Amino acid sequence: MANPDILFRGIPRRRTRGYTARVLAKVKPEVVVIPCAGSFSLAMVARSAGVPAENIVCGDISLYSTALGYALAGRDLALEPKGEIGTLVEPYLIDPVSKAAAVLFTLRLLQYRHRARTGKHHFVDHCRELTTNVETYVTELQVQIEAMCGQLNGIEYSACDMWKTLEDHRDNPDAVLLVNPPRYTGGYDKMFAGVEDVFDWPAPSVSQFVEGDYARLMELLGQSEALTLMYYATPHEDPTPLWGDPWRAVFADKPGNKRTAAINWIVANKSPIDHAIVRAQVGAW
Ligand SMILES: C[S@@+](CC[C@H](N)C(=O)[O-])C[C@H]1O[C@@H](n2cnc3c(N)ncnc32)[C@H](O)[C@@H]1O
């Protein structure tokens, strides 16, 4: 049975989310800004730390996040279906939640089709299952999105370039910025490949963040008033010497003991609370 659960695999991982929640509960910011919202797991963390939904500002540029963000903000997204998959999901393009469910369903179907084409034959069956029982799966996704709305209803969301979101908030000393851009160049283009052939939508004409943008990002946020937590996974030790002052590592989690396993770092431009290492086998900072 194919399981279109694309939604709920958000990053960062549990321990990293836990540290973030402790920072937010201690700092009690006026606003939490998440310029690369992805699956909104950091927005959920902010809620769990007691931040009211209306004090959470999110942005992203993908249709995936935008369809979800509009559902959470209760806004209608203009979506024009095209082609064979567009025809399949058109009956579900009714309201913000069902539109988000149709987009998530489409992304899962596209991913399974890609896997089927690259020789993973059991995905042919998964695709058949999804298209035969489209109503069941879209309804399942709607239920999950509604549950998410229960927690995040009222956040602010815009399909907006992260650089603009950061410029709007980085000089607010009462803001906390949670910055989790793509770690690997091109990963999200690949993950969402083909969706533009299924839907026309008012996509922002903005480039994906790439590895080469880190220097500019860290320079900009290093000079900012807002407390910034930046999420950075690498198999290597403390990455902050790459960016210099004022950056410091405040959290590290190494899931598993494999030498090559990535360490999930949080680096910050100020020290919000005590630093923490979880299972990380790294040297002293
Ligand atoms: C690592 S994910 C964020 C995951 C997120 N923390 C979560 O809770 O799921 C990175 C996100 O950055 C977004 N992104 C890439 N370039 C962007 C840009 N220029 N402006 C805004 N978002 C961007 C991608 O679409 C993707 O959703």
The ligand as an SDF file (V2000), in Angstrom:
LIG
                    3D

 27 29  0  0  0  0  0  0  0  0999 V2000
   15.8250   22.1160    4.7820 C   0  0  0  0  0  0  0  0  0  0  0  0
   14.2620   22.6640    4.1630 S   0  0  0  0  0  0  0  0  0  0  0  0
   13.5340   23.4090    5.5520 C   0  0  0  0  0  0  0  0  0  0  0  0
   12.8980   22.3780    6.4340 C   0  0  0  0  0  0  0  0  0  0  0  0
   12.1120   22.9770    7.5560 C   0  0  0  0  0  0  0  0  0  0  0  0
   12.9470   23.3690    8.6690 N   0  0  0  0  0  0  0  0  0  0  0  0
   11.0100   22.0570    8.0790 C   0  0  0  0  0  0  0  0  0  0  0  0
   10.5140   22.3720    9.1660 O   0  0  0  0  0  0  0  0  0  0  0  0
   10.6300   21.1150    7.3940 O   0  0  0  0  0  0  0  0  0  0  0  0
   14.7500   23.9860    3.1520 C   0  0  0  0  0  0  0  0  0  0  0  0
   13.6210   24.7860    2.5000 C   0  0  0  0  0  0  0  0  0  0  0  0
   14.1890   25.9650    1.9180 O   0  0  0  0  0  0  0  0  0  0  0  0
   13.3710   26.3410    0.8400 C   0  0  0  0  0  0  0  0  0  0  0  0
   14.1040   27.3460    0.0130 N   0  0  0  0  0  0  0  0  0  0  0  0
   15.1210   27.1640   -0.8630 C   0  0  0  0  0  0  0  0  0  0  0  0
   15.5230   28.3230   -1.3880 N   0  0  0  0  0  0  0  0  0  0  0  0
   14.7240   29.2900   -0.8500 C   0  0  0  0  0  0  0  0  0  0  0  0
   14.6340   30.7070   -1.0100 C   0  0  0  0  0  0  0  0  0  0  0  0
   15.4340   31.3680   -1.8500 N   0  0  0  0  0  0  0  0  0  0  0  0
   13.7010   31.3740   -0.2860 N   0  0  0  0  0  0  0  0  0  0  0  0
   12.8610   30.7060    0.5660 C   0  0  0  0  0  0  0  0  0  0  0  0
   12.9030   29.3610    0.7590 N   0  0  0  0  0  0  0  0  0  0  0  0
   13.8270   28.6580    0.0650 C   0  0  0  0  0  0  0  0  0  0  0  0
   13.0740   25.0140    0.1500 C   0  0  0  0  0  0  0  0  0  0  0  0
   11.9330   25.1140   -0.6800 O   0  0  0  0  0  0  0  0  0  0  0  0
   12.8630   24.0790    1.3590 C   0  0  0  0  0  0  0  0  0  0  0  0
   11.5130   23.9890    1.7120 O   0  0  0  0  0  0  0  0  0  0  0  0
  1  2  1  0
  2  3  1  0
  2 10  1  0
  3  4  1  0
  4  5  1  0
  5  6  1  0
  5  7  1  0
  7  8  2  0
  7  9  1  0
 10 11  1  0
 11 12  1  0
 11 26  1  0
 12 13  1  0
 13 14  1  0
 13 24  1  0
 14 15  1  0
 14 23  1  0
 15 16  2  0
 16 17  1  0
 17 18  1  0
 17 23  2  0
 18 19  1  0
 18 20  2  0
 20 21  1  0
 21 22  2  0
 22 23  1  0
 24 25  1  0
 24 26  1  0
 26 27  1  0
M  CHG  2   2   1   9  -1
M  END
$$$$
